[in-house]
Amino acid sequence: MKKYKRNQRIGALMKIFAEKPNYVFSYNYFSEIFNAAKSTISEDVSIVRELVSELNYGRIETISGAAGGAVFIPVMNMDEKNKILMELCQLFSHKNRILPGGFIYLTDIFNNPGIVTNIASVISSEFSDTKIDCIITVETKGIPVAILTGQKLNVPVAVIRRNNKVTEGATVSINYVSGSSNNIQTMSLSRRSLKENSRVLIIDDFMKGGGTCKGMADMMREFNAEVVGTAVVIETKVPEKKLVDNYLSLLVMDGINDKEGLIEIKPNNKLLK
């Protein structure tokens, strides 16, 4: 079997860690790939750990013992986070996004893998130290953000639907009140989508009154699940009091000026401290 030089192994390790963050790789796994002793792999991982730390890409944690291994936990530095949030503000504030009725066109942004990857990077970085078993979202625009955040946190995603589908099997359905319109709506989740007593992170694309996120939190009680965090991409400044507490938003929208074609949106200051 081919032997690899250290610089080759270092490059391969960076690729492996980056493609599967928050996943524990055993030293045996690397030994088989590179045809090298575990002591050699341990030295390689130490070099990569120092490099990742110096470049502010996050951190690599090692696990000692016979079944030892390493895991890459991506964490964004403040400059990179600020850059992404400012770029998102520019994208979301373009005047061509204003729709009749005071709505904003967002579909193209949430269907763009590059943009959604940046959004997911910020969210996953904020919850990198939180133990999460599953990510919960509701159809439809929140799904891409939830999927890519799940990939970065190495956890599955469960999608709550607004309408039952026969392919979902047995489901749990609840009624909830929309925080913005006060209308009663229904959401459902397949029994097989989420294990009981899970620790979940709720993700949504947009929050006005917080009714949808509260509905998802209420749904989690039906599964005896614990909500350890709630993240939304955009929240509106008004109403100031939402139906949920302890949530994290990336951007805050102050309002829409239809006459001048302006969307006033800014980064959440809590993320820039």
C-alpha positions in Angstrom: 0.0 0.0 0.0 1.3 3.5 -0.9 3.0 5.6 1.7 2.2 9.3 1.9 4.5 12.2 2.9 3.6 14.4 5.8 2.6 17.3 3.7 0.3 15.1 1.7 -1.3 13.7 4.9 -1.7 17.3 6.3 -3.5 18.4 3.1 -5.7 15.4 3.2 -6.5 15.8 6.9 -7.6 19.4 6.3 -9.9 18.3 3.5 -11.4 15.4 5.6 -12.0 17.6 8.6 -13.5 20.5 6.6 -15.9 18.2 4.7 -17.3 16.6 7.9 -17.1 19.0 10.8 -18.2 17.9 14.3 -17.6 14.3 13.4 -15.2 12.3 15.5 -12.6 10.5 13.3 -10.7 7.7 15.0 -6.9 7.4 14.6 -7.5 3.9 13.2 -9.5 5.4 10.4 -6.6 7.7 9.4 -4.1 5.0 9.9 -5.9 2.8 7.3 -6.2 5.6 4.8 -2.6 6.8 5.0 -0.9 3.5 5.9 0.8 5.1 8.9 1.2 4.3 12.6 -1.2 6.0 15.0 1.7 7.8 16.6 2.5 9.4 13.3 -1.2 10.3 12.8 -1.3 11.9 16.2 1.6 14.1 15.2 -0.1 15.1 12.0 -3.3 16.0 13.8 -1.3 18.2 16.2 0.2 20.1 13.3 -3.3 20.5 11.7 -4.7 21.6 15.1 -2.1 24.4 15.4 -2.7 25.5 11.8 -6.5 25.7 12.3 -6.0 27.7 15.5 -3.6 30.1 13.9 -5.8 30.7 10.9 -8.9 31.2 13.1 -10.8 28.4 11.3 -12.1 27.0 14.6 -10.6 24.3 16.7 -9.6 20.6 16.6 -10.2 18.6 19.8 -8.5 15.3 20.4 -9.8 12.3 22.3 -7.3 10.2 24.2 -7.4 6.5 24.9 -7.4 3.3 22.9 -10.3 4.5 20.8 -8.9 8.0 20.5 -9.6 10.4 17.7 -10.1 14.0 16.6 -13.0 16.3 15.7 -13.0 19.6 13.9 -15.3 22.3 15.3 -15.6 25.3 13.0 -15.9 28.6 14.8 -15.9 31.9 12.9 -13.8 34.9 14.1 -15.5 38.3 14.5 -14.1 39.8 11.3 -15.3 37.0 9.1 -18.7 37.0 10.8 -19.1 40.8 10.4 -18.1 40.5 6.7 -20.8 37.9 6.1 -23.5 39.8 7.9 -22.7 43.0 6.0 -22.9 41.1 2.7 -26.2 39.7 3.7 -27.5 43.1 4.5 -26.6 44.3 1.1 -28.3 41.4 -0.6 -31.5 41.6 1.5 -31.8 45.4 1.2 -31.9 45.7 -2.6 -34.9 47.8 -3.6 -35.9 45.3 -6.3 -36.9 42.9 -3.5 -39.9 44.9 -2.4 -43.2 43.2 -3.3 -46.7 44.7 -3.1 -48.1 44.6 0.4 -44.9 45.2 2.2 -43.3 41.8 1.5 -39.7 41.0 0.5 -38.7 38.5 -2.2 -36.3 36.1 -0.5 -36.6 32.8 -2.5 -33.5 33.3 -4.7 -31.3 34.0 -1.7 -32.4 30.9 0.3 -32.0 28.8 -2.9 -28.4 30.0 -3.4 -26.0 27.4 -1.9 -23.1 29.8 -1.4 -25.2 32.3 0.5 -27.0 29.7 2.6 -23.6 28.1 3.4 -22.5 31.4 4.9 -25.7 31.8 6.9 -25.3 28.2 8.2 -21.7 28.9 9.1 -22.7 31.8 11.3 -25.5 29.9 13.0 -23.4 26.7 13.6 -20.6 28.8 15.0 -22.9 30.4 17.5 -24.1 27.0 18.7 -20.8 25.1 18.4 -20.6 24.5 22.2 -24.2 23.4 22.5 -25.2 19.7 22.6 -27.8 19.3 19.8 -29.4 16.1 18.7 -31.6 17.4 15.9 -32.5 20.6 14.0 -36.1 21.5 13.6 -37.5 23.8 10.9 -40.8 24.4 9.1 -41.3 24.3 5.3 -40.2 25.9 3.1 -37.5 28.6 2.9 -36.0 27.6 6.2 -35.2 24.1 4.9 -31.9 24.9 3.1 -30.5 26.8 6.1 -31.5 24.0 8.4 -29.9 21.3 6.2 -26.6 23.1 5.8 -26.5 24.0 9.5 -27.2 20.3 10.3 -24.3 19.3 8.0 -21.9 21.7 9.9 -23.1 20.5 13.3 -23.3 16.9 12.2 -26.9 16.4 13.3 -30.1 15.3 11.4 -32.9 17.7 10.4 -36.6 17.2 10.9 -39.0 19.3 8.8 -42.4 20.3 10.2 -45.1 20.5 7.5 -48.1 22.7 7.2 -50.1 19.9 5.6 -50.1 16.2 6.3 -48.7 13.8 3.7 -49.4 10.1 3.5 -45.7 9.4 3.0 -45.0 10.8 6.5 -46.7 8.0 8.2 -48.2 8.7 11.7 -47.9 12.4 12.5 -48.4 14.7 15.4 -50.4 17.8 14.6 -51.0 21.0 16.6 -52.7 24.3 16.0 -50.8 27.5 16.6 -51.5 31.3 16.3 -49.6 33.3 13.8 -47.9 36.1 15.7 -48.3 38.6 12.8 -51.8 37.9 11.6 -53.4 36.2 14.7 -54.7 33.5 12.4 -55.0 29.9 13.6 -52.8 27.5 11.5 -51.8 23.9 11.7 -48.4 22.2 11.6 -47.5 18.5 11.7 -44.4 16.4 12.2 -43.9 12.7 11.5 -43.5 10.5 14.6 -40.4 8.9 13.0 -38.7 12.3 12.4 -37.7 12.9 16.0 -36.7 10.7 18.9 -38.2 11.6 22.3 -36.1 13.5 24.8 -34.0 15.0 22.0 -32.2 18.3 22.4 -33.2 20.4 19.4 -32.3 23.7 17.7 -35.1 25.5 16.0 -34.3 27.3 12.8 -36.5 29.6 10.7 -35.9 32.1 7.9 -38.0 35.0 9.1 -39.6 36.2 12.3 -42.2 38.9 12.8 -44.3 38.1 15.8 -42.7 34.8 16.6 -45.8 32.7 16.2 -44.2 30.0 14.0 -41.2 29.5 16.3 -43.5 29.3 19.3 -45.6 26.7 17.4 -42.5 24.7 16.7 -41.5 24.9 20.4 -45.0 23.8 21.4 -44.7 20.9 19.0 -41.5 19.8 20.7 -43.3 19.3 24.0 -45.4 16.6 22.3 -42.1 14.7 21.7 -40.7 15.5 25.2 -37.9 17.3 23.4 -35.9 20.2 24.9 -35.4 23.3 22.9 -31.8 24.4 23.5 -31.9 27.3 21.0 -33.8 29.2 18.4 -32.1 30.9 15.4 -33.7 33.0 12.6 -32.1 34.7 9.7 -34.1 37.9 9.8 -36.3 39.4 12.5 -38.4 42.5 12.3 -37.9 45.3 14.8 -41.6 45.6 15.2 -43.2 44.2 17.2 -40.4 44.4 19.7 -42.0 41.8 22.0 -42.0 38.4 20.3 -44.0 35.3 21.3 -40.7 33.5 22.0 -37.7 34.4 24.2 -34.0 33.5 24.0 -33.8 33.5 20.3 -30.9 34.5 18.0 -31.4 36.5 14.8 -28.6 37.3 12.3 -30.3 40.4 10.9 -32.8 43.0 12.1 -35.2 44.7 9.7 -36.2 48.1 10.9 -38.8 48.6 8.1 -39.7 49.0 4.5 -40.0 52.4 2.7 -42.2 51.7 -0.3 -42.0 55.2 -1.7 -38.2 55.5 -1.7 -37.7 51.8 -2.3 -35.6 51.2 0.8 -35.3 48.2 3.0 -33.8 49.1 6.3 -31.9 46.1 7.6 -28.8 45.7 9.8 -26.7 43.0 11.5 -27.8 42.0 15.0 -25.5 43.8 17.3 -25.4 40.9 19.7 -23.4 38.9 17.2 -20.8 41.6 16.8 -19.8 41.9 20.5 
